[in-house]
Amino acid sequence: MAEEEAKKVEVEVISEPPPPPPESEPTKDVTEEKSVIPQPAPEEPKPDDTKALVVVDKPPEPAEEKKPTGGSHDRDAALARVETEKRLSLIRAWEENEKTKAENKATKKVSAILSWENSKKAAIESELKKIEEQLEKKKAEYAEKMKNKIAMIHKQAEEKRAMAEAKKGEELLKAEEEAAKYRATGHTPKKLIGCFGG
């Protein structure tokens, strides 16, 4: 039934100039349809032209869209699909490229930060080693100074001991001389009586 209506409409449209096709539908090849559709008998009465225009402007049903009709409509749809797929693949490629660029940029930045960190650490470690060397040098100098001071103190102590020994020797000699003098005179020492007497 739908085919008969389409044939009637096409026959009527052929007698009238065809209306411009809607933008959503691709143009059909009229010469193909003329050769396929047989001419109706001239005895049939002509229907109203306005009704034919309304039928032509009617949007196609979903079942008709799914049917492959062949011809330029399918070719245009296939070309549109290919164009869409091409555009989408280009967009995907661009997106992947941008993502790769972003990842490379981030990786480069991270490696630069790592390099900066390593160089700063190396500089600080070098400075620390210099400070440790300076401290070791100062420690050695202070140790040397302390050893010198110890040696000086030891030397002074030896001198003081020697002086004390010498003074002791003098006092012993002096005591022996006085004892000999007191023996010779026969007197007793006064200091001793003062200490023991009393």
Legacy VTK file of the C-alpha trace (Angstrom):
# vtk DataFile Version 3.0
C-alpha trace
ASCII
DATASET POLYDATA
POINTS 198 float
0.000 0.000 0.000
2.841 2.379 0.854
4.439 1.565 -2.493
1.237 2.446 -4.384
1.011 5.809 -2.594
4.648 6.498 -3.392
4.031 5.672 -7.075
1.008 7.948 -7.202
2.877 10.741 -5.543
5.829 10.405 -7.876
3.599 10.370 -10.909
1.816 13.470 -9.708
5.046 15.179 -8.834
6.384 14.520 -12.306
3.495 16.446 -13.830
4.176 19.348 -11.446
7.604 20.809 -10.861
9.099 18.987 -7.845
9.324 20.923 -4.579
12.800 21.473 -3.172
13.835 18.519 -0.995
14.082 19.098 2.771
17.590 19.607 4.172
17.486 16.455 6.271
16.828 14.166 3.262
19.445 13.752 0.537
18.327 14.398 -3.053
17.189 11.372 -5.052
18.026 10.685 -8.625
14.756 11.349 -10.490
15.913 9.652 -13.705
16.434 6.363 -11.859
12.957 6.470 -10.381
11.369 7.241 -13.741
12.882 4.214 -15.338
11.889 1.905 -12.497
8.301 3.139 -11.999
5.822 2.285 -14.790
3.588 5.053 -16.087
0.009 4.814 -14.791
-2.931 4.766 -17.128
-4.133 8.256 -18.158
-7.695 7.396 -17.272
-7.196 7.842 -13.538
-8.415 11.136 -12.133
-5.741 13.490 -10.811
-5.765 13.995 -7.083
-5.341 17.408 -5.544
-1.774 18.756 -5.952
-1.654 20.090 -2.388
-2.192 16.621 -1.002
0.718 15.328 -3.049
2.980 18.021 -1.646
1.949 17.159 1.880
2.692 13.491 1.265
6.140 14.309 -0.169
6.989 16.549 2.779
6.024 13.780 5.186
9.102 12.567 7.122
10.049 8.969 6.415
9.133 6.319 8.949
11.913 4.587 10.883
11.265 1.304 9.063
11.838 3.011 5.701
15.118 4.565 6.887
16.494 1.174 7.837
15.722 -0.379 4.451
18.634 -0.130 2.043
17.248 1.493 -1.079
20.524 1.786 -2.962
21.483 4.714 -5.084
22.765 8.120 -4.148
20.981 8.252 -0.774
22.979 5.282 0.542
26.140 6.619 -1.030
25.623 10.034 0.586
24.874 8.416 3.942
27.967 6.217 3.629
30.082 9.212 2.665
28.696 11.168 5.607
29.424 8.244 7.906
32.968 7.936 6.541
33.455 11.680 6.952
32.191 11.503 10.537
34.453 8.543 11.311
37.388 10.360 9.724
36.664 13.469 11.798
36.325 11.386 14.979
39.566 9.521 14.279
41.348 12.835 13.697
39.936 14.132 16.983
41.065 10.943 18.771
44.539 11.265 17.214
44.718 14.924 18.258
43.588 14.018 21.779
46.199 11.258 22.050
48.830 13.636 20.710
47.886 16.305 23.271
47.892 13.742 26.080
51.302 12.478 24.966
52.599 16.050 24.832
51.270 16.709 28.341
52.824 13.486 29.670
56.167 14.252 28.003
56.104 17.791 29.353
55.319 16.551 32.873
58.016 13.865 32.650
60.537 16.439 31.466
59.585 18.795 34.300
59.792 15.998 36.890
63.225 14.960 35.602
64.363 18.598 35.711
63.136 18.851 39.316
64.931 15.609 40.177
68.117 16.898 38.564
67.793 20.184 40.463
67.225 18.294 43.725
70.255 16.060 43.127
72.505 19.012 42.297
71.357 20.887 45.426
71.915 17.785 47.571
75.380 17.307 46.069
76.247 20.967 46.755
75.090 20.689 50.375
76.946 17.408 50.875
80.077 19.009 49.423
79.660 21.973 51.779
79.150 19.581 54.687
82.352 17.719 53.773
84.247 21.016 53.643
82.879 21.981 57.057
83.762 18.526 58.419
87.283 18.881 57.005
87.589 22.327 58.563
86.333 20.948 61.867
88.781 18.058 61.656
91.575 20.513 60.912
90.530 22.747 63.829
90.194 19.687 66.043
93.705 18.629 65.094
94.971 22.175 65.755
93.207 22.315 69.120
94.504 18.844 69.978
98.006 20.039 69.112
97.518 23.159 71.252
96.235 21.059 74.135
99.187 18.681 73.805
101.529 21.686 73.841
99.785 23.063 76.921
100.035 19.665 78.608
103.720 19.530 77.727
104.168 23.081 79.077
102.366 22.196 82.307
104.480 19.054 82.641
107.619 21.112 82.108
106.491 23.685 84.701
105.637 20.884 87.120
109.093 19.365 86.598
110.684 22.757 87.256
108.608 23.256 90.402
109.465 19.749 91.603
113.112 20.438 90.943
112.893 23.724 92.852
111.073 22.013 95.713
113.744 19.297 95.830
116.442 21.930 95.743
114.808 23.923 98.553
114.392 20.742 100.561
118.050 19.975 100.070
118.993 23.508 101.184
116.782 23.311 104.255
118.247 19.955 105.199
121.733 21.355 104.862
120.790 24.409 106.864
119.243 22.214 109.586
122.380 20.046 109.712
124.615 23.135 109.925
122.570 24.645 112.741
122.478 21.327 114.549
126.239 21.116 114.241
126.593 24.699 115.522
124.335 23.991 118.506
126.335 20.903 119.247
129.539 22.824 119.103
128.318 25.601 121.440
126.213 23.357 123.585
123.184 25.540 123.485
119.730 24.234 122.692
117.684 25.805 119.948
115.092 28.290 121.206
112.464 27.474 118.659
112.485 23.854 119.569
111.991 24.589 123.270
109.138 26.825 122.421
107.503 24.076 120.406
108.107 21.252 122.911
108.037 23.129 126.131
105.265 24.536 127.742
LINES 1 199
198 0 1 2 3 4 5 6 7 8 9 10 11 12 13 14 15 16 17 18 19 20 21 22 23 24 25 26 27 28 29 30 31 32 33 34 35 36 37 38 39 40 41 42 43 44 45 46 47 48 49 50 51 52 53 54 55 56 57 58 59 60 61 62 63 64 65 66 67 68 69 70 71 72 73 74 75 76 77 78 79 80 81 82 83 84 85 86 87 88 89 90 91 92 93 94 95 96 97 98 99 100 101 102 103 104 105 106 107 108 109 110 111 112 113 114 115 116 117 118 119 120 121 122 123 124 125 126 127 128 129 130 131 132 133 134 135 136 137 138 139 140 141 142 143 144 145 146 147 148 149 150 151 152 153 154 155 156 157 158 159 160 161 162 163 164 165 166 167 168 169 170 171 172 173 174 175 176 177 178 179 180 181 182 183 184 185 186 187 188 189 190 191 192 193 194 195 196 197
